[in-house]
Every structure is written in C-alpha cells, then in structure tokens.
Amino acid sequence: MSNEEHIFFKKDDNRFSQKLNKYVYDSISVSQLSQSKKLLWIKLIIYLFLFTSSISILFLNPYGKSLFALIINYASISIFGTLLGFNSSHDACHGTFSKKAWVNNLIFHFTFNLQGISARLWRIRHLASHHLFSNVDGCDADIDDNPLLRFSPHHPKKWYMKYQHIYAPFLYSLYLPVWIFAKDFVYLNKKNLANLKNQNYPFWYTIELILVKLIYFGYIVFLPFYFLEFSFSQILLSYSIMLVIGSNIFIYTLITTHFTLETEFPITDKYGFLPYNFSQHQLMTSMDYHPKSQIATFIFGGFNCHAAHHLFPNFPHTIYPIITPVIEKAAAEHKYRYNVLSLVNAIKSHFLFLRKLGA
C-alpha cells in the first residue's frame, strides 16, 4: 500500500452515503429502535444467565465423577460465553446499550474479560484500526501480516501457504488458546500494529492484563481442580476441548465476514486515495450471511449482518435485519455490489479464498 500516512476515501460524488443514511433512518420508527434496545438487554440477560449458570453447574457438580459430563459442562461454558461475546460484549464495545459510557464499559469489560481476553486491548484494535479501514493492508489489524496464513492478496506469499486451505482448520481450532496465552501479551508489547503506530501503553495495562488472566484461570481451571473430584489432567482435557469448541464457533462466525472470494482488499493510489467512497467500501469489504433472519441474528449477534454493522456500528445489532433490506436496495439503485451468501457457502468461499491466495 502506498502513502500509509495519509489515506482518504474517494469522494462520494453521487451522495450515496447521505442517501443511505436517509433511507435507513426513514425506515425505522422510534418504537422499533426502542424495541431493538429492549431486545438487546433481554439477550444480555439470557446469555449471561446461560453462561454463569454453566459455571455454577461446574462447581455444584451434580454429575459426580463423570468425565463425559464434565466435558459437556465445559463445552456449554464455551458455547454460551462465545455467544455472550457476540451478542453483548461487541455491542457494548460500540456503545449501543446506553447513552451512559460507564454502562457500556461495565457490560463490555465484565463479559469480555470473563473469557480470559483483554477487553481493553481488543477494543483499541477493533475501533481504532479495523472499523476505520476494513480490509486495507497496513490499516486493519485484523489482516496484519500473519506468518502462517495469507489473508490479503497484498501480503507476501510463503511456499507452504499453497497448503493453507488444508491446515487452516487446525490453526483455527487453536485460535482462542493462542489469543489467551500469547496474543494479548504480544499486542501489549507491540509498538506498531497496522495503522496503530508508536503504541506505548501505561504500566497499569500490564497489571490489569495479569489480573484478568489470573481471575480467568482461577475460576476455569484451578478452583474446579481444588473443589471437584477430578484429576488435573481431566480438568485440562475438558478445558482444552472447551477452547477448541469456542475457537471454531468464533472463527467461523467472524472469518466469513471479510475473507471470502467476493470481498475486496482495496489499495490506495499514489495520492493516498482508496477506490471507493466510505459506504461503498464497507459494502465491498463485508460479507453477510442470512442477514434478514431474526434467528441467525439472535445467535450470531449481528455479525451475520456485517454490512449493516460497518455502516451503522452505533445501532444495536437487533435492528440490523430491519435495515439490511434498505441497504441492499440502496446498493442496487447505485449499482454497488452487496455481498451475501448462506453461512455454509460463505465458509466454502473462505476456503476457496485461502486456496487462491496460497496458490
């Protein structure tokens, strides 16, 4: 990418962004927006209850010495914790729960840190990098150079990447353990990450990160070993399976939203201009799957309506199924591409994308 210091979107000559905003705001009523926020809170209560209940059952241990039941228990913690992240943590990060910042921060940090991952460090990457210039090499931390996987056609290619579509599922299954055990610490000490330059975090970030990890490992590994009649190896086995399950749910929900054959990876010209205006850029770099389905949105927390999320990140995700048809119609009127597939086909497209970039 040229001219990393100054990057601009193409001028919106046909006023697409302005028209789109008008179409969307005209399409939703005050009552619909109010109901969507109520549903957001209801989902928080549901998923938080399921997550904390799974943890409570672990310590109550109603299943005795059954290793299979222990594994199922850990799996339920993983599933409901990941869904809590999708449906509540992410929205709180974008400030959609309340106009009061402390409310959003409380929900975000509490629900995210419980997963053993630093909420503070992830929010910096998510808001200050990914959402500014999605899929732009050097400006999106989510496609920062990866030594094992090539996620951008503008990244260097290694000989072994011709097999990346084959070995990627194994790496994806390790995504959460790598994030929990290593990536947070790497990011804490990484001075330059995509467009985030000269990062110098205060020392208390390190203290907070260590506390997050200690609390997490305390309730998920050490306390169960101390209180339950299972060996440490049985606890570790169950916990490892939990991480693999969570990793796969996390990856296949998110990896399809930007990395497919249909999505683009725009580069700037010599003057630093990207080829699309801001709203068109979000359409070209995002992939939707089942975006009009209330059930899919209830499960995936609006990640299935990814164009709507990048265009209107401050809206609660519960309203995305309502505004997505408006976005699709506006895109068609201006002859802009709108990417949408089923989840299964989006996953297929992702692996074809990996094979193409590795060839």
TIBA-274428 format. One record per residue (C-alpha): x, y, z; residue in one letter. Coordinates in nm, 3 decimals, always signed. Example, Ala and Ser with C-alpha at 12.3 -4.5 7.8 and 13.67 -1.06 7.14 Angstrom:
TIBA-274428
+---------+---------+---------+------+
|      c1 |      c2 |      c3 | rest |
+---------+---------+---------+------+
|  +1.230 |  -0.450 |  +0.780 |    A |
|  +1.367 |  -0.106 |  +0.714 |    S |
+---------+---------+---------+------+
//
This chain:
TIBA-274428
+---------+---------+---------+------+
|      c1 |      c2 |      c3 | rest |
+---------+---------+---------+------+
|  +0.000 |  +0.000 |  +0.000 |    M |
|  +0.130 |  +0.342 |  -0.086 |    S |
|  +0.119 |  +0.652 |  +0.127 |    N |
|  +0.032 |  +0.490 |  +0.461 |    E |
|  +0.049 |  +0.819 |  +0.646 |    E |
|  -0.244 |  +0.981 |  +0.465 |    H |
|  -0.535 |  +0.768 |  +0.347 |    I |
|  -0.860 |  +0.901 |  +0.210 |    F |
|  -1.182 |  +0.758 |  +0.077 |    F |
|  -1.292 |  +0.853 |  -0.271 |    K |
|  -1.528 |  +1.149 |  -0.284 |    K |
|  -1.891 |  +1.045 |  -0.266 |    D |
|  -1.997 |  +1.216 |  -0.590 |    D |
|  -2.342 |  +1.057 |  -0.608 |    N |
|  -2.410 |  +1.121 |  -0.236 |    R |
|  -2.465 |  +0.751 |  -0.170 |    F |
|  -2.378 |  +0.777 |  +0.200 |    S |
|  -2.616 |  +1.067 |  +0.251 |    Q |
|  -2.899 |  +0.892 |  +0.070 |    K |
|  -2.835 |  +0.565 |  +0.250 |    L |
|  -2.848 |  +0.735 |  +0.590 |    N |
|  -3.177 |  +0.899 |  +0.497 |    K |
|  -3.325 |  +0.573 |  +0.367 |    Y |
|  -3.225 |  +0.385 |  +0.681 |    V |
|  -3.338 |  +0.646 |  +0.931 |    Y |
|  -3.668 |  +0.685 |  +0.745 |    D |
|  -3.721 |  +0.308 |  +0.751 |    S |
|  -3.713 |  +0.268 |  +1.128 |    I |
|  -3.950 |  +0.417 |  +1.379 |    S |
|  -3.875 |  +0.536 |  +1.729 |    V |
|  -4.069 |  +0.241 |  +1.867 |    S |
|  -3.871 |  -0.007 |  +1.656 |    Q |
|  -3.544 |  +0.138 |  +1.780 |    L |
|  -3.672 |  +0.128 |  +2.137 |    S |
|  -3.783 |  -0.235 |  +2.099 |    Q |
|  -3.447 |  -0.331 |  +1.950 |    S |
|  -3.268 |  -0.186 |  +2.254 |    K |
|  -3.500 |  -0.373 |  +2.489 |    K |
|  -3.424 |  -0.694 |  +2.299 |    L |
|  -3.053 |  -0.618 |  +2.334 |    L |
|  -3.092 |  -0.610 |  +2.713 |    W |
|  -3.306 |  -0.925 |  +2.709 |    I |
|  -3.035 |  -1.107 |  +2.515 |    K |
|  -2.773 |  -0.990 |  +2.763 |    L |
|  -2.979 |  -1.136 |  +3.048 |    I |
|  -3.036 |  -1.463 |  +2.860 |    I |
|  -2.678 |  -1.526 |  +2.751 |    Y |
|  -2.528 |  -1.404 |  +3.077 |    L |
|  -2.763 |  -1.634 |  +3.267 |    F |
|  -2.671 |  -1.932 |  +3.047 |    L |
|  -2.301 |  -1.856 |  +3.079 |    F |
|  -2.297 |  -1.804 |  +3.456 |    T |
|  -2.533 |  -2.099 |  +3.508 |    S |
|  -2.290 |  -2.325 |  +3.322 |    S |
|  -2.011 |  -2.206 |  +3.550 |    I |
|  -2.231 |  -2.260 |  +3.858 |    S |
|  -2.318 |  -2.613 |  +3.749 |    I |
|  -1.947 |  -2.683 |  +3.712 |    L |
|  -1.886 |  -2.602 |  +4.079 |    F |
|  -2.208 |  -2.766 |  +4.203 |    L |
|  -2.101 |  -3.082 |  +4.016 |    N |
|  -2.437 |  -3.265 |  +4.002 |    P |
|  -2.288 |  -3.533 |  +3.774 |    Y |
|  -2.039 |  -3.686 |  +4.016 |    G |
|  -1.722 |  -3.827 |  +3.862 |    K |
|  -1.844 |  -3.849 |  +3.501 |    S |
|  -1.569 |  -3.717 |  +3.274 |    L |
|  -1.810 |  -3.702 |  +2.980 |    F |
|  -2.047 |  -3.480 |  +3.180 |    A |
|  -1.753 |  -3.260 |  +3.282 |    L |
|  -1.655 |  -3.216 |  +2.917 |    I |
|  -2.014 |  -3.127 |  +2.825 |    I |
|  -2.019 |  -2.875 |  +3.109 |    N |
|  -1.701 |  -2.708 |  +2.987 |    Y |
|  -1.835 |  -2.712 |  +2.632 |    A |
|  -2.151 |  -2.531 |  +2.746 |    S |
|  -1.937 |  -2.264 |  +2.917 |    I |
|  -1.752 |  -2.218 |  +2.588 |    S |
|  -2.064 |  -2.200 |  +2.373 |    I |
|  -2.260 |  -1.961 |  +2.592 |    F |
|  -1.954 |  -1.750 |  +2.668 |    G |
|  -1.881 |  -1.707 |  +2.298 |    T |
|  -2.244 |  -1.622 |  +2.222 |    L |
|  -2.240 |  -1.374 |  +2.510 |    L |
|  -1.941 |  -1.209 |  +2.344 |    G |
|  -2.114 |  -1.193 |  +2.007 |    F |
|  -2.445 |  -1.065 |  +2.138 |    N |
|  -2.345 |  -0.839 |  +2.425 |    S |
|  -1.973 |  -0.763 |  +2.455 |    S |
|  -1.946 |  -0.649 |  +2.094 |    H |
|  -2.247 |  -0.417 |  +2.116 |    D |
|  -2.124 |  -0.274 |  +2.445 |    A |
|  -1.788 |  -0.204 |  +2.280 |    C |
|  -1.975 |  +0.013 |  +2.028 |    H |
|  -2.179 |  +0.184 |  +2.298 |    G |
|  -2.523 |  +0.062 |  +2.189 |    T |
|  -2.662 |  -0.041 |  +2.528 |    F |
|  -2.685 |  +0.302 |  +2.682 |    S |
|  -2.604 |  +0.667 |  +2.631 |    K |
|  -2.404 |  +0.642 |  +2.952 |    K |
|  -2.049 |  +0.535 |  +2.875 |    A |
|  -1.998 |  +0.369 |  +3.214 |    W |
|  -2.289 |  +0.132 |  +3.150 |    V |
|  -2.144 |  +0.016 |  +2.818 |    N |
|  -1.797 |  -0.010 |  +2.970 |    N |
|  -1.920 |  -0.217 |  +3.262 |    L |
|  -2.102 |  -0.464 |  +3.035 |    I |
|  -1.814 |  -0.478 |  +2.789 |    F |
|  -1.530 |  -0.530 |  +3.034 |    H |
|  -1.721 |  -0.771 |  +3.258 |    F |
|  -1.848 |  -1.001 |  +2.982 |    T |
|  -1.531 |  -0.986 |  +2.771 |    F |
|  -1.269 |  -1.022 |  +3.042 |    N |
|  -1.452 |  -1.327 |  +3.177 |    L |
|  -1.344 |  -1.503 |  +2.857 |    Q |
|  -0.980 |  -1.460 |  +2.961 |    G |
|  -0.914 |  -1.197 |  +2.694 |    I |
|  -0.829 |  -0.831 |  +2.750 |    S |
|  -1.130 |  -0.618 |  +2.664 |    A |
|  -0.920 |  -0.302 |  +2.669 |    R |
|  -0.661 |  -0.420 |  +2.416 |    L |
|  -0.918 |  -0.570 |  +2.182 |    W |
|  -1.129 |  -0.253 |  +2.176 |    R |
|  -0.827 |  -0.048 |  +2.069 |    I |
|  -0.764 |  -0.278 |  +1.772 |    R |
|  -1.131 |  -0.310 |  +1.685 |    H |
|  -1.235 |  +0.055 |  +1.694 |    L |
|  -0.911 |  +0.236 |  +1.610 |    A |
|  -0.800 |  +0.001 |  +1.334 |    S |
|  -1.047 |  -0.250 |  +1.192 |    H |
|  -1.350 |  -0.023 |  +1.176 |    H |
|  -1.161 |  +0.268 |  +1.022 |    L |
|  -1.022 |  +0.092 |  +0.716 |    F |
|  -1.150 |  -0.265 |  +0.697 |    S |
|  -0.950 |  -0.494 |  +0.465 |    N |
|  -0.695 |  -0.221 |  +0.387 |    V |
|  -0.346 |  -0.360 |  +0.416 |    D |
|  -0.143 |  -0.175 |  +0.676 |    G |
|  -0.453 |  -0.014 |  +0.827 |    C |
|  -0.660 |  -0.307 |  +0.952 |    D |
|  -0.516 |  -0.500 |  +1.245 |    A |
|  -0.734 |  -0.799 |  +1.151 |    D |
|  -0.527 |  -0.855 |  +0.835 |    I |
|  -0.190 |  -0.766 |  +0.980 |    D |
|  +0.085 |  -0.988 |  +0.841 |    D |
|  +0.044 |  -1.347 |  +0.959 |    N |
|  +0.344 |  -1.581 |  +0.928 |    P |
|  +0.124 |  -1.886 |  +0.870 |    L |
|  -0.182 |  -1.761 |  +0.680 |    L |
|  -0.214 |  -1.519 |  +0.391 |    R |
|  -0.532 |  -1.316 |  +0.440 |    F |
|  -0.461 |  -1.040 |  +0.189 |    S |
|  -0.354 |  -1.057 |  -0.177 |    P |
|  -0.107 |  -0.779 |  -0.093 |    H |
|  +0.081 |  -0.983 |  +0.169 |    H |
|  +0.399 |  -1.177 |  +0.089 |    P |
|  +0.349 |  -1.541 |  -0.005 |    K |
|  +0.545 |  -1.825 |  +0.155 |    K |
|  +0.588 |  -2.161 |  -0.017 |    W |
|  +0.386 |  -2.352 |  +0.243 |    Y |
|  +0.086 |  -2.125 |  +0.203 |    M |
|  -0.022 |  -2.326 |  -0.100 |    K |
|  -0.147 |  -2.570 |  +0.163 |    Y |
|  -0.309 |  -2.309 |  +0.387 |    Q |
|  -0.663 |  -2.410 |  +0.293 |    H |
|  -0.575 |  -2.758 |  +0.424 |    I |
|  -0.402 |  -2.672 |  +0.750 |    Y |
|  -0.611 |  -2.363 |  +0.834 |    A |
|  -0.883 |  -2.561 |  +1.021 |    P |
|  -0.619 |  -2.694 |  +1.261 |    F |
|  -0.486 |  -2.344 |  +1.325 |    L |
|  -0.839 |  -2.211 |  +1.367 |    Y |
|  -0.902 |  -2.470 |  +1.641 |    S |
|  -0.612 |  -2.315 |  +1.835 |    L |
|  -0.730 |  -1.957 |  +1.793 |    Y |
|  -0.854 |  -1.895 |  +2.147 |    L |
|  -0.563 |  -2.061 |  +2.332 |    P |
|  -0.319 |  -1.859 |  +2.122 |    V |
|  -0.515 |  -1.541 |  +2.197 |    W |
|  -0.548 |  -1.613 |  +2.569 |    I |
|  -0.195 |  -1.740 |  +2.632 |    F |
|  +0.007 |  -1.532 |  +2.387 |    A |
|  -0.160 |  -1.275 |  +2.162 |    K |
|  -0.271 |  -1.037 |  +2.437 |    D |
|  +0.085 |  -1.018 |  +2.567 |    F |
|  +0.224 |  -0.972 |  +2.215 |    V |
|  -0.017 |  -0.685 |  +2.145 |    Y |
|  +0.057 |  -0.527 |  +2.481 |    L |
|  +0.424 |  -0.500 |  +2.382 |    N |
|  +0.383 |  -0.440 |  +2.008 |    K |
|  +0.472 |  -0.082 |  +1.920 |    K |
|  +0.335 |  -0.093 |  +1.566 |    N |
|  +0.025 |  -0.284 |  +1.458 |    L |
|  -0.128 |  -0.195 |  +1.122 |    A |
|  -0.223 |  +0.174 |  +1.146 |    N |
|  -0.158 |  +0.185 |  +1.521 |    L |
|  +0.190 |  +0.333 |  +1.540 |    K |
|  +0.419 |  +0.404 |  +1.836 |    N |
|  +0.191 |  +0.234 |  +2.085 |    Q |
|  +0.308 |  +0.294 |  +2.441 |    N |
|  +0.062 |  +0.157 |  +2.695 |    Y |
|  +0.082 |  +0.261 |  +3.063 |    P |
|  +0.216 |  +0.007 |  +3.309 |    F |
|  -0.124 |  -0.045 |  +3.470 |    W |
|  -0.240 |  -0.208 |  +3.143 |    Y |
|  +0.007 |  -0.487 |  +3.224 |    T |
|  -0.123 |  -0.517 |  +3.580 |    I |
|  -0.482 |  -0.529 |  +3.454 |    E |
|  -0.396 |  -0.794 |  +3.195 |    L |
|  -0.228 |  -1.016 |  +3.454 |    I |
|  -0.530 |  -0.982 |  +3.686 |    L |
|  -0.767 |  -1.072 |  +3.401 |    V |
|  -0.568 |  -1.387 |  +3.328 |    K |
|  -0.539 |  -1.486 |  +3.695 |    L |
|  -0.913 |  -1.447 |  +3.759 |    I |
|  -0.993 |  -1.640 |  +3.442 |    Y |
|  -0.759 |  -1.932 |  +3.509 |    F |
|  -0.867 |  -1.929 |  +3.872 |    G |
|  -1.236 |  -1.993 |  +3.804 |    Y |
|  -1.197 |  -2.206 |  +3.492 |    I |
|  -0.908 |  -2.438 |  +3.588 |    V |
|  -0.761 |  -2.409 |  +3.938 |    F |
|  -1.075 |  -2.379 |  +4.151 |    L |
|  -1.251 |  -2.669 |  +3.971 |    P |
|  -0.941 |  -2.883 |  +4.035 |    F |
|  -0.939 |  -2.780 |  +4.401 |    Y |
|  -1.310 |  -2.835 |  +4.467 |    F |
|  -1.405 |  -3.118 |  +4.231 |    L |
|  -1.308 |  -3.484 |  +4.239 |    E |
|  -1.133 |  -3.480 |  +3.905 |    F |
|  -0.764 |  -3.508 |  +3.830 |    S |
|  -0.575 |  -3.212 |  +3.693 |    F |
|  -0.532 |  -3.393 |  +3.361 |    S |
|  -0.911 |  -3.443 |  +3.337 |    Q |
|  -0.970 |  -3.073 |  +3.407 |    I |
|  -0.709 |  -2.977 |  +3.145 |    L |
|  -0.859 |  -3.216 |  +2.890 |    L |
|  -1.206 |  -3.070 |  +2.941 |    S |
|  -1.070 |  -2.717 |  +2.929 |    Y |
|  -0.876 |  -2.791 |  +2.609 |    S |
|  -1.187 |  -2.927 |  +2.439 |    I |
|  -1.370 |  -2.615 |  +2.559 |    M |
|  -1.111 |  -2.394 |  +2.387 |    L |
|  -1.128 |  -2.590 |  +2.061 |    V |
|  -1.508 |  -2.564 |  +2.051 |    I |
|  -1.501 |  -2.192 |  +2.131 |    G |
|  -1.230 |  -2.131 |  +1.873 |    S |
|  -1.430 |  -2.291 |  +1.594 |    N |
|  -1.751 |  -2.108 |  +1.682 |    I |
|  -1.560 |  -1.781 |  +1.700 |    F |
|  -1.365 |  -1.830 |  +1.378 |    I |
|  -1.644 |  -1.947 |  +1.150 |    Y |
|  -1.874 |  -1.673 |  +1.271 |    T |
|  -1.617 |  -1.400 |  +1.204 |    L |
|  -1.376 |  -1.521 |  +0.936 |    I |
|  -1.653 |  -1.528 |  +0.676 |    T |
|  -1.746 |  -1.164 |  +0.730 |    T |
|  -1.443 |  -1.025 |  +0.545 |    H |
|  -1.225 |  -1.302 |  +0.400 |    F |
|  -1.405 |  -1.457 |  +0.102 |    T |
|  -1.369 |  -1.462 |  -0.275 |    L |
|  -1.638 |  -1.195 |  -0.301 |    E |
|  -1.492 |  -0.938 |  -0.062 |    T |
|  -1.227 |  -0.690 |  -0.176 |    E |
|  -0.897 |  -0.568 |  -0.035 |    F |
|  -0.866 |  -0.215 |  -0.174 |    P |
|  -0.534 |  -0.033 |  -0.202 |    I |
|  -0.462 |  +0.337 |  -0.227 |    T |
|  -0.335 |  +0.519 |  -0.532 |    D |
|  -0.016 |  +0.724 |  -0.523 |    K |
|  -0.207 |  +1.014 |  -0.366 |    Y |
|  -0.343 |  +0.800 |  -0.081 |    G |
|  -0.700 |  +0.767 |  -0.212 |    F |
|  -0.892 |  +0.441 |  -0.186 |    L |
|  -1.102 |  +0.347 |  -0.490 |    P |
|  -1.440 |  +0.369 |  -0.313 |    Y |
|  -1.632 |  +0.615 |  -0.101 |    N |
|  -1.672 |  +0.515 |  +0.264 |    F |
|  -2.011 |  +0.344 |  +0.239 |    S |
|  -1.927 |  +0.162 |  -0.081 |    Q |
|  -1.602 |  +0.047 |  +0.078 |    H |
|  -1.795 |  -0.116 |  +0.363 |    Q |
|  -2.016 |  -0.298 |  +0.112 |    L |
|  -1.723 |  -0.421 |  -0.095 |    M |
|  -1.523 |  -0.547 |  +0.204 |    T |
|  -1.805 |  -0.713 |  +0.402 |    S |
|  -1.993 |  -1.041 |  +0.362 |    M |
|  -2.343 |  -1.106 |  +0.500 |    D |
|  -2.499 |  -1.445 |  +0.568 |    Y |
|  -2.869 |  -1.487 |  +0.649 |    H |
|  -2.889 |  -1.112 |  +0.727 |    P |
|  -3.267 |  -1.094 |  +0.729 |    K |
|  -3.308 |  -1.388 |  +0.966 |    S |
|  -3.405 |  -1.294 |  +1.321 |    Q |
|  -3.292 |  -1.640 |  +1.435 |    I |
|  -2.946 |  -1.601 |  +1.280 |    A |
|  -2.916 |  -1.256 |  +1.432 |    T |
|  -3.024 |  -1.388 |  +1.772 |    F |
|  -2.744 |  -1.646 |  +1.757 |    I |
|  -2.464 |  -1.454 |  +1.585 |    F |
|  -2.527 |  -1.114 |  +1.740 |    G |
|  -2.550 |  -0.925 |  +1.411 |    G |
|  -2.218 |  -1.046 |  +1.271 |    F |
|  -2.433 |  -1.210 |  +1.003 |    N |
|  -2.544 |  -0.856 |  +0.905 |    C |
|  -2.193 |  -0.730 |  +0.866 |    H |
|  -2.253 |  -0.461 |  +0.606 |    A |
|  -2.513 |  -0.304 |  +0.835 |    A |
|  -2.272 |  -0.323 |  +1.126 |    H |
|  -1.989 |  -0.146 |  +0.944 |    H |
|  -2.223 |  +0.116 |  +0.803 |    L |
|  -2.417 |  +0.173 |  +1.127 |    F |
|  -2.196 |  +0.043 |  +1.412 |    P |
|  -2.374 |  +0.256 |  +1.673 |    N |
|  -2.710 |  +0.088 |  +1.610 |    F |
|  -2.799 |  -0.214 |  +1.825 |    P |
|  -2.746 |  -0.529 |  +1.621 |    H |
|  -3.104 |  -0.631 |  +1.694 |    T |
|  -3.225 |  -0.380 |  +1.435 |    I |
|  -2.993 |  -0.497 |  +1.156 |    Y |
|  -3.244 |  -0.741 |  +0.998 |    P |
|  -3.480 |  -0.445 |  +0.956 |    I |
|  -3.231 |  -0.209 |  +0.792 |    I |
|  -3.043 |  -0.466 |  +0.582 |    T |
|  -3.310 |  -0.480 |  +0.305 |    P |
|  -3.289 |  -0.099 |  +0.287 |    V |
|  -2.911 |  -0.118 |  +0.248 |    I |
|  -2.942 |  -0.387 |  -0.018 |    E |
|  -3.199 |  -0.183 |  -0.212 |    K |
|  -2.989 |  +0.135 |  -0.194 |    A |
|  -2.684 |  -0.057 |  -0.317 |    A |
|  -2.881 |  -0.195 |  -0.611 |    A |
|  -3.006 |  +0.154 |  -0.703 |    E |
|  -2.647 |  +0.276 |  -0.728 |    H |
|  -2.525 |  -0.047 |  -0.889 |    K |
|  -2.298 |  -0.120 |  -0.592 |    Y |
|  -2.231 |  -0.482 |  -0.510 |    R |
|  -2.381 |  -0.621 |  -0.191 |    Y |
|  -2.222 |  -0.947 |  -0.077 |    N |
|  -2.450 |  -1.210 |  +0.073 |    V |
|  -2.433 |  -1.590 |  +0.095 |    L |
|  -2.556 |  -1.864 |  +0.323 |    S |
|  -2.322 |  -1.938 |  +0.613 |    L |
|  -2.224 |  -2.272 |  +0.459 |    V |
|  -2.144 |  -2.111 |  +0.124 |    N |
|  -1.958 |  -1.827 |  +0.297 |    A |
|  -1.738 |  -2.083 |  +0.473 |    I |
|  -1.681 |  -2.260 |  +0.140 |    K |
|  -1.592 |  -1.928 |  -0.019 |    S |
|  -1.346 |  -1.858 |  +0.261 |    H |
|  -1.152 |  -2.178 |  +0.197 |    F |
|  -1.155 |  -2.117 |  -0.178 |    L |
|  -1.019 |  -1.772 |  -0.095 |    F |
|  -0.738 |  -1.928 |  +0.112 |    L |
|  -0.656 |  -2.170 |  -0.171 |    R |
|  -0.649 |  -1.888 |  -0.425 |    K |
|  -0.420 |  -1.670 |  -0.213 |    L |
|  -0.188 |  -1.959 |  -0.140 |    G |
|  -0.159 |  -2.085 |  -0.499 |    A |
+---------+---------+---------+------+
//
